[in-house]
């Protein structure tokens, strides 16, 4: 989906988390990993990793099964897709 044409705001971004067991969010060199079966991040924490400065969902965002990837890191992609 083209993020410029179809924006995902905070409510849409939080809805993506439903049914997900793990979230990997990459921002620069920093990688945040939540195992949602064990971790209970607050709504504010989730918004901080899911939303960019415009208030829309960060790109790229990919859901593979029960794993949500936000941002890009080659090593994390290898782990999830490898």
PDB file as gemmi writes it, atoms N, CA and C in Angstrom:
CRYST1    1.000    1.000    1.000  90.00  90.00  90.00 P 1                      
ATOM      1  N   UNK A   1       0.834  -1.170   0.000  1.00  0.00           N  
ATOM      2  CA  UNK A   1       0.000   0.000   0.000  1.00  0.00           C  
ATOM      3  C   UNK A   1       0.885   1.241   0.000  1.00  0.00           C  
ATOM      4  N   UNK A   2       0.498   2.255  -0.692  1.00  0.00           N  
ATOM      5  CA  UNK A   2       1.253   3.501  -0.749  1.00  0.00           C  
ATOM      6  C   UNK A   2       0.865   4.371   0.432  1.00  0.00           C  
ATOM      7  N   UNK A   3       1.813   4.606   1.342  1.00  0.00           N  
ATOM      8  CA  UNK A   3       1.548   5.378   2.564  1.00  0.00           C  
ATOM      9  C   UNK A   3       1.208   6.826   2.271  1.00  0.00           C  
ATOM     10  N   UNK A   4       1.580   7.328   1.102  1.00  0.00           N  
ATOM     11  CA  UNK A   4       1.248   8.713   0.759  1.00  0.00           C  
ATOM     12  C   UNK A   4      -0.227   8.847   0.405  1.00  0.00           C  
ATOM     13  N   UNK A   5      -0.830   7.766  -0.071  1.00  0.00           N  
ATOM     14  CA  UNK A   5      -2.237   7.813  -0.474  1.00  0.00           C  
ATOM     15  C   UNK A   5      -3.163   7.271   0.618  1.00  0.00           C  
ATOM     16  N   UNK A   6      -2.700   6.297   1.379  1.00  0.00           N  
ATOM     17  CA  UNK A   6      -3.490   5.669   2.437  1.00  0.00           C  
ATOM     18  C   UNK A   6      -2.768   5.840   3.767  1.00  0.00           C  
ATOM     19  N   UNK A   7      -3.148   6.855   4.510  1.00  0.00           N  
ATOM     20  CA  UNK A   7      -2.463   7.095   5.783  1.00  0.00           C  
ATOM     21  C   UNK A   7      -3.097   6.260   6.894  1.00  0.00           C  
ATOM     22  N   UNK A   8      -2.255   5.836   7.810  1.00  0.00           N  
ATOM     23  CA  UNK A   8      -2.683   5.095   8.983  1.00  0.00           C  
ATOM     24  C   UNK A   8      -2.376   5.960  10.190  1.00  0.00           C  
ATOM     25  N   UNK A   9      -3.408   6.446  10.853  1.00  0.00           N  
ATOM     26  CA  UNK A   9      -3.234   7.264  12.047  1.00  0.00           C  
ATOM     27  C   UNK A   9      -3.036   6.404  13.285  1.00  0.00           C  
ATOM     28  N   UNK A  10      -3.044   7.021  14.462  1.00  0.00           N  
ATOM     29  CA  UNK A  10      -2.801   6.285  15.710  1.00  0.00           C  
ATOM     30  C   UNK A  10      -3.757   5.113  15.942  1.00  0.00           C  
ATOM     31  N   UNK A  11      -5.045   5.308  15.716  1.00  0.00           N  
ATOM     32  CA  UNK A  11      -6.010   4.222  15.949  1.00  0.00           C  
ATOM     33  C   UNK A  11      -5.764   3.059  14.994  1.00  0.00           C  
ATOM     34  N   UNK A  12      -5.468   3.375  13.735  1.00  0.00           N  
ATOM     35  CA  UNK A  12      -5.186   2.330  12.745  1.00  0.00           C  
ATOM     36  C   UNK A  12      -3.912   1.572  13.090  1.00  0.00           C  
ATOM     37  N   UNK A  13      -2.896   2.307  13.543  1.00  0.00           N  
ATOM     38  CA  UNK A  13      -1.621   1.685  13.903  1.00  0.00           C  
ATOM     39  C   UNK A  13      -1.804   0.736  15.087  1.00  0.00           C  
ATOM     40  N   UNK A  14      -2.563   1.172  16.089  1.00  0.00           N  
ATOM     41  CA  UNK A  14      -2.792   0.308  17.252  1.00  0.00           C  
ATOM     42  C   UNK A  14      -3.618  -0.915  16.874  1.00  0.00           C  
ATOM     43  N   UNK A  15      -4.508  -0.778  15.913  1.00  0.00           N  
ATOM     44  CA  UNK A  15      -5.310  -1.920  15.456  1.00  0.00           C  
ATOM     45  C   UNK A  15      -4.429  -2.986  14.809  1.00  0.00           C  
ATOM     46  N   UNK A  16      -3.309  -2.587  14.197  1.00  0.00           N  
ATOM     47  CA  UNK A  16      -2.388  -3.557  13.591  1.00  0.00           C  
ATOM     48  C   UNK A  16      -1.761  -4.480  14.630  1.00  0.00           C  
ATOM     49  N   UNK A  17      -1.694  -4.019  15.868  1.00  0.00           N  
ATOM     50  CA  UNK A  17      -1.048  -4.797  16.932  1.00  0.00           C  
ATOM     51  C   UNK A  17      -1.933  -5.957  17.387  1.00  0.00           C  
ATOM     52  N   UNK A  18      -3.237  -5.863  17.153  1.00  0.00           N  
ATOM     53  CA  UNK A  18      -4.151  -6.936  17.559  1.00  0.00           C  
ATOM     54  C   UNK A  18      -3.798  -8.217  16.818  1.00  0.00           C  
ATOM     55  N   UNK A  19      -3.674  -9.309  17.536  1.00  0.00           N  
ATOM     56  CA  UNK A  19      -3.340 -10.592  16.935  1.00  0.00           C  
ATOM     57  C   UNK A  19      -1.868 -10.796  16.663  1.00  0.00           C  
ATOM     58  N   UNK A  20      -1.029  -9.870  17.142  1.00  0.00           N  
ATOM     59  CA  UNK A  20       0.414  -9.959  16.942  1.00  0.00           C  
ATOM     60  C   UNK A  20       1.069 -10.433  18.233  1.00  0.00           C  
ATOM     61  N   UNK A  21       2.053 -11.324  18.112  1.00  0.00           N  
ATOM     62  CA  UNK A  21       2.786 -11.804  19.289  1.00  0.00           C  
ATOM     63  C   UNK A  21       4.097 -11.064  19.517  1.00  0.00           C  
ATOM     64  N   UNK A  22       4.701 -10.570  18.425  1.00  0.00           N  
ATOM     65  CA  UNK A  22       5.992  -9.885  18.529  1.00  0.00           C  
ATOM     66  C   UNK A  22       6.004  -8.633  17.669  1.00  0.00           C  
ATOM     67  N   UNK A  23       6.695  -7.611  18.179  1.00  0.00           N  
ATOM     68  CA  UNK A  23       6.916  -6.391  17.409  1.00  0.00           C  
ATOM     69  C   UNK A  23       8.405  -6.099  17.415  1.00  0.00           C  
ATOM     70  N   UNK A  24       8.951  -5.858  16.236  1.00  0.00           N  
ATOM     71  CA  UNK A  24      10.320  -5.366  16.087  1.00  0.00           C  
ATOM     72  C   UNK A  24      10.202  -3.982  15.477  1.00  0.00           C  
ATOM     73  N   UNK A  25      10.713  -2.977  16.166  1.00  0.00           N  
ATOM     74  CA  UNK A  25      10.702  -1.617  15.635  1.00  0.00           C  
ATOM     75  C   UNK A  25      12.140  -1.136  15.531  1.00  0.00           C  
ATOM     76  N   UNK A  26      12.526  -0.727  14.344  1.00  0.00           N  
ATOM     77  CA  UNK A  26      13.892  -0.287  14.089  1.00  0.00           C  
ATOM     78  C   UNK A  26      13.876   1.197  13.778  1.00  0.00           C  
ATOM     79  N   UNK A  27      14.719   1.933  14.459  1.00  0.00           N  
ATOM     80  CA  UNK A  27      14.827   3.377  14.239  1.00  0.00           C  
ATOM     81  C   UNK A  27      16.303   3.708  14.317  1.00  0.00           C  
ATOM     82  N   UNK A  28      16.924   3.934  13.158  1.00  0.00           N  
ATOM     83  CA  UNK A  28      18.366   4.134  13.130  1.00  0.00           C  
ATOM     84  C   UNK A  28      19.055   2.840  13.531  1.00  0.00           C  
ATOM     85  N   UNK A  29      19.967   2.901  14.475  1.00  0.00           N  
ATOM     86  CA  UNK A  29      20.678   1.710  14.958  1.00  0.00           C  
ATOM     87  C   UNK A  29      19.939   1.027  16.107  1.00  0.00           C  
ATOM     88  N   UNK A  30      18.900   1.679  16.614  1.00  0.00           N  
ATOM     89  CA  UNK A  30      18.176   1.145  17.771  1.00  0.00           C  
ATOM     90  C   UNK A  30      17.078   0.174  17.329  1.00  0.00           C  
ATOM     91  N   UNK A  31      17.020  -0.971  18.007  1.00  0.00           N  
ATOM     92  CA  UNK A  31      15.994  -1.967  17.728  1.00  0.00           C  
ATOM     93  C   UNK A  31      15.218  -2.203  19.022  1.00  0.00           C  
ATOM     94  N   UNK A  32      13.896  -2.052  18.940  1.00  0.00           N  
ATOM     95  CA  UNK A  32      13.022  -2.311  20.080  1.00  0.00           C  
ATOM     96  C   UNK A  32      12.257  -3.589  19.770  1.00  0.00           C  
ATOM     97  N   UNK A  33      12.288  -4.531  20.704  1.00  0.00           N  
ATOM     98  CA  UNK A  33      11.578  -5.798  20.519  1.00  0.00           C  
ATOM     99  C   UNK A  33      10.617  -5.992  21.678  1.00  0.00           C  
ATOM    100  N   UNK A  34       9.355  -6.222  21.356  1.00  0.00           N  
ATOM    101  CA  UNK A  34       8.349  -6.553  22.361  1.00  0.00           C  
ATOM    102  C   UNK A  34       7.818  -7.943  22.066  1.00  0.00           C  
ATOM    103  N   UNK A  35       7.856  -8.810  23.060  1.00  0.00           N  
ATOM    104  CA  UNK A  35       7.181 -10.095  22.999  1.00  0.00           C  
ATOM    105  C   UNK A  35       5.861  -9.863  23.726  1.00  0.00           C  
ATOM    106  N   UNK A  36       4.789  -9.699  22.991  1.00  0.00           N  
ATOM    107  CA  UNK A  36       3.517  -9.304  23.581  1.00  0.00           C  
ATOM    108  C   UNK A  36       2.873 -10.391  24.429  1.00  0.00           C  
ATOM    109  N   UNK A  37       3.402 -11.596  24.366  1.00  0.00           N  
ATOM    110  CA  UNK A  37       2.921 -12.645  25.268  1.00  0.00           C  
ATOM    111  C   UNK A  37       3.468 -12.420  26.678  1.00  0.00           C  
ATOM    112  N   UNK A  38       4.623 -11.758  26.759  1.00  0.00           N  
ATOM    113  CA  UNK A  38       5.272 -11.500  28.055  1.00  0.00           C  
ATOM    114  C   UNK A  38       5.237 -10.024  28.429  1.00  0.00           C  
ATOM    115  N   UNK A  39       5.519  -9.161  27.453  1.00  0.00           N  
ATOM    116  CA  UNK A  39       5.594  -7.722  27.698  1.00  0.00           C  
ATOM    117  C   UNK A  39       4.216  -7.094  27.519  1.00  0.00           C  
ATOM    118  N   UNK A  40       3.941  -6.091  28.321  1.00  0.00           N  
ATOM    119  CA  UNK A  40       2.686  -5.351  28.204  1.00  0.00           C  
ATOM    120  C   UNK A  40       3.006  -3.867  28.042  1.00  0.00           C  
ATOM    121  N   UNK A  41       3.457  -3.462  26.832  1.00  0.00           N  
ATOM    122  CA  UNK A  41       3.782  -2.046  26.628  1.00  0.00           C  
ATOM    123  C   UNK A  41       2.520  -1.187  26.706  1.00  0.00           C  
ATOM    124  N   UNK A  42       2.689   0.029  27.182  1.00  0.00           N  
ATOM    125  CA  UNK A  42       1.559   0.952  27.256  1.00  0.00           C  
ATOM    126  C   UNK A  42       1.181   1.413  25.848  1.00  0.00           C  
ATOM    127  N   UNK A  43       0.012   1.990  25.747  1.00  0.00           N  
ATOM    128  CA  UNK A  43      -0.434   2.528  24.462  1.00  0.00           C  
ATOM    129  C   UNK A  43       0.522   3.622  23.988  1.00  0.00           C  
ATOM    130  N   UNK A  44       1.028   4.412  24.917  1.00  0.00           N  
ATOM    131  CA  UNK A  44       1.982   5.478  24.575  1.00  0.00           C  
ATOM    132  C   UNK A  44       3.282   4.889  24.030  1.00  0.00           C  
ATOM    133  N   UNK A  45       3.758   3.794  24.632  1.00  0.00           N  
ATOM    134  CA  UNK A  45       4.980   3.130  24.145  1.00  0.00           C  
ATOM    135  C   UNK A  45       4.773   2.584  22.735  1.00  0.00           C  
ATOM    136  N   UNK A  46       3.614   1.986  22.497  1.00  0.00           N  
ATOM    137  CA  UNK A  46       3.324   1.448  21.165  1.00  0.00           C  
ATOM    138  C   UNK A  46       3.248   2.567  20.132  1.00  0.00           C  
ATOM    139  N   UNK A  47       2.586   3.656  20.479  1.00  0.00           N  
ATOM    140  CA  UNK A  47       2.494   4.785  19.546  1.00  0.00           C  
ATOM    141  C   UNK A  47       3.885   5.337  19.235  1.00  0.00           C  
ATOM    142  N   UNK A  48       4.752   5.362  20.239  1.00  0.00           N  
ATOM    143  CA  UNK A  48       6.102   5.905  20.047  1.00  0.00           C  
ATOM    144  C   UNK A  48       6.900   5.099  19.029  1.00  0.00           C  
ATOM    145  N   UNK A  49       6.694   3.784  18.986  1.00  0.00           N  
ATOM    146  CA  UNK A  49       7.455   2.967  18.035  1.00  0.00           C  
ATOM    147  C   UNK A  49       6.742   2.787  16.698  1.00  0.00           C  
ATOM    148  N   UNK A  50       5.423   2.952  16.676  1.00  0.00           N  
ATOM    149  CA  UNK A  50       4.659   2.738  15.453  1.00  0.00           C  
ATOM    150  C   UNK A  50       4.491   3.987  14.599  1.00  0.00           C  
ATOM    151  N   UNK A  51       4.455   5.153  15.234  1.00  0.00           N  
ATOM    152  CA  UNK A  51       4.138   6.388  14.523  1.00  0.00           C  
ATOM    153  C   UNK A  51       5.365   7.239  14.267  1.00  0.00           C  
ATOM    154  N   UNK A  52       5.377   7.873  13.119  1.00  0.00           N  
ATOM    155  CA  UNK A  52       6.455   8.784  12.781  1.00  0.00           C  
ATOM    156  C   UNK A  52       6.132  10.195  13.246  1.00  0.00           C  
ATOM    157  N   UNK A  53       6.974  11.157  12.888  1.00  0.00           N  
ATOM    158  CA  UNK A  53       6.784  12.536  13.329  1.00  0.00           C  
ATOM    159  C   UNK A  53       5.503  13.186  12.799  1.00  0.00           C  
ATOM    160  N   UNK A  54       4.944  12.657  11.715  1.00  0.00           N  
ATOM    161  CA  UNK A  54       3.707  13.216  11.162  1.00  0.00           C  
ATOM    162  C   UNK A  54       2.470  12.682  11.871  1.00  0.00           C  
ATOM    163  N   UNK A  55       2.656  11.674  12.738  1.00  0.00           N  
ATOM    164  CA  UNK A  55       1.524  11.064  13.432  1.00  0.00           C  
ATOM    165  C   UNK A  55       0.923   9.899  12.677  1.00  0.00           C  
ATOM    166  N   UNK A  56       1.547   9.528  11.575  1.00  0.00           N  
ATOM    167  CA  UNK A  56       1.086   8.386  10.782  1.00  0.00           C  
ATOM    168  C   UNK A  56       2.022   7.197  10.983  1.00  0.00           C  
ATOM    169  N   UNK A  57       1.529   6.028  10.606  1.00  0.00           N  
ATOM    170  CA  UNK A  57       2.304   4.799  10.705  1.00  0.00           C  
ATOM    171  C   UNK A  57       3.630   4.934   9.971  1.00  0.00           C  
ATOM    172  N   UNK A  58       4.710   4.495  10.631  1.00  0.00           N  
ATOM    173  CA  UNK A  58       6.034   4.548  10.007  1.00  0.00           C  
ATOM    174  C   UNK A  58       6.136   3.524   8.890  1.00  0.00           C  
ATOM    175  N   UNK A  59       6.962   3.843   7.914  1.00  0.00           N  
ATOM    176  CA  UNK A  59       7.167   2.936   6.787  1.00  0.00           C  
ATOM    177  C   UNK A  59       8.632   2.526   6.747  1.00  0.00           C  
ATOM    178  N   UNK A  60       8.945   1.338   6.316  1.00  0.00           N  
ATOM    179  CA  UNK A  60       8.005   0.277   5.968  1.00  0.00           C  
ATOM    180  C   UNK A  60       7.472  -0.407   7.225  1.00  0.00           C  
ATOM    181  N   UNK A  61       6.249  -0.865   7.150  1.00  0.00           N  
ATOM    182  CA  UNK A  61       5.654  -1.690   8.199  1.00  0.00           C  
ATOM    183  C   UNK A  61       5.153  -2.958   7.529  1.00  0.00           C  
ATOM    184  N   UNK A  62       5.597  -4.086   8.057  1.00  0.00           N  
ATOM    185  CA  UNK A  62       5.265  -5.386   7.465  1.00  0.00           C  
ATOM    186  C   UNK A  62       4.752  -6.307   8.558  1.00  0.00           C  
ATOM    187  N   UNK A  63       3.682  -7.013   8.256  1.00  0.00           N  
ATOM    188  CA  UNK A  63       3.201  -8.042   9.171  1.00  0.00           C  
ATOM    189  C   UNK A  63       3.423  -9.388   8.509  1.00  0.00           C  
ATOM    190  N   UNK A  64       4.174 -10.257   9.207  1.00  0.00           N  
ATOM    191  CA  UNK A  64       4.419 -11.622   8.729  1.00  0.00           C  
ATOM    192  C   UNK A  64       3.891 -12.557   9.801  1.00  0.00           C  
ATOM    193  N   UNK A  65       2.770 -13.172   9.526  1.00  0.00           N  
ATOM    194  CA  UNK A  65       2.152 -14.034  10.523  1.00  0.00           C  
ATOM    195  C   UNK A  65       1.772 -13.226  11.752  1.00  0.00           C  
ATOM    196  N   UNK A  66       2.353 -13.588  12.882  1.00  0.00           N  
ATOM    197  CA  UNK A  66       2.069 -12.899  14.141  1.00  0.00           C  
ATOM    198  C   UNK A  66       3.208 -11.964  14.551  1.00  0.00           C  
ATOM    199  N   UNK A  67       4.035 -11.566  13.577  1.00  0.00           N  
ATOM    200  CA  UNK A  67       5.161 -10.662  13.831  1.00  0.00           C  
ATOM    201  C   UNK A  67       4.966  -9.378  13.042  1.00  0.00           C  
ATOM    202  N   UNK A  68       5.143  -8.243  13.712  1.00  0.00           N  
ATOM    203  CA  UNK A  68       5.035  -6.936  13.074  1.00  0.00           C  
ATOM    204  C   UNK A  68       6.408  -6.289  13.054  1.00  0.00           C  
ATOM    205  N   UNK A  69       6.836  -5.869  11.875  1.00  0.00           N  
ATOM    206  CA  UNK A  69       8.126  -5.189  11.712  1.00  0.00           C  
ATOM    207  C   UNK A  69       7.864  -3.746  11.315  1.00  0.00           C  
ATOM    208  N   UNK A  70       8.482  -2.816  12.032  1.00  0.00           N  
ATOM    209  CA  UNK A  70       8.318  -1.391  11.758  1.00  0.00           C  
ATOM    210  C   UNK A  70       9.708  -0.814  11.526  1.00  0.00           C  
ATOM    211  N   UNK A  71       9.935  -0.245  10.352  1.00  0.00           N  
ATOM    212  CA  UNK A  71      11.263   0.241  10.011  1.00  0.00           C  
ATOM    213  C   UNK A  71      12.047  -0.858   9.311  1.00  0.00           C  
ATOM    214  N   UNK A  72      13.334  -0.616   9.109  1.00  0.00           N  
ATOM    215  CA  UNK A  72      14.148  -1.596   8.387  1.00  0.00           C  
ATOM    216  C   UNK A  72      15.479  -1.823   9.088  1.00  0.00           C  
ATOM    217  N   UNK A  73      15.815  -3.089   9.259  1.00  0.00           N  
ATOM    218  CA  UNK A  73      17.137  -3.527   9.708  1.00  0.00           C  
ATOM    219  C   UNK A  73      17.391  -4.870   9.043  1.00  0.00           C  
ATOM    220  N   UNK A  74      18.450  -4.944   8.260  1.00  0.00           N  
ATOM    221  CA  UNK A  74      18.733  -6.142   7.469  1.00  0.00           C  
ATOM    222  C   UNK A  74      18.839  -7.401   8.335  1.00  0.00           C  
ATOM    223  N   UNK A  75      19.499  -7.300   9.470  1.00  0.00           N  
ATOM    224  CA  UNK A  75      19.673  -8.461  10.345  1.00  0.00           C  
ATOM    225  C   UNK A  75      18.339  -8.965  10.900  1.00  0.00           C  
ATOM    226  N   UNK A  76      17.470  -8.056  11.296  1.00  0.00           N  
ATOM    227  CA  UNK A  76      16.159  -8.455  11.813  1.00  0.00           C  
ATOM    228  C   UNK A  76      15.330  -9.076  10.701  1.00  0.00           C  
ATOM    229  N   UNK A  77      15.370  -8.508   9.511  1.00  0.00           N  
ATOM    230  CA  UNK A  77      14.635  -9.081   8.388  1.00  0.00           C  
ATOM    231  C   UNK A  77      15.127 -10.495   8.089  1.00  0.00           C  
ATOM    232  N   UNK A  78      16.428 -10.708   8.114  1.00  0.00           N  
ATOM    233  CA  UNK A  78      16.980 -12.069   7.898  1.00  0.00           C  
ATOM    234  C   UNK A  78      16.442 -13.035   8.944  1.00  0.00           C  
ATOM    235  N   UNK A  79      16.412 -12.593  10.195  1.00  0.00           N  
ATOM    236  CA  UNK A  79      15.943 -13.446  11.297  1.00  0.00           C  
ATOM    237  C   UNK A  79      14.471 -13.827  11.089  1.00  0.00           C  
ATOM    238  N   UNK A  80      13.650 -12.860  10.741  1.00  0.00           N  
ATOM    239  CA  UNK A  80      12.212 -13.098  10.605  1.00  0.00           C  
ATOM    240  C   UNK A  80      11.871 -13.831   9.306  1.00  0.00           C  
ATOM    241  N   UNK A  81      12.517 -13.438   8.212  1.00  0.00           N  
ATOM    242  CA  UNK A  81      12.187 -14.015   6.914  1.00  0.00           C  
ATOM    243  C   UNK A  81      13.079 -15.192   6.521  1.00  0.00           C  
ATOM    244  N   UNK A  82      14.158 -15.409   7.281  1.00  0.00           N  
ATOM    245  CA  UNK A  82      15.132 -16.437   6.922  1.00  0.00           C  
ATOM    246  C   UNK A  82      14.774 -17.755   7.368  1.00  0.00           C  
TER     247      UNK A  82                                                      
END                                                                             
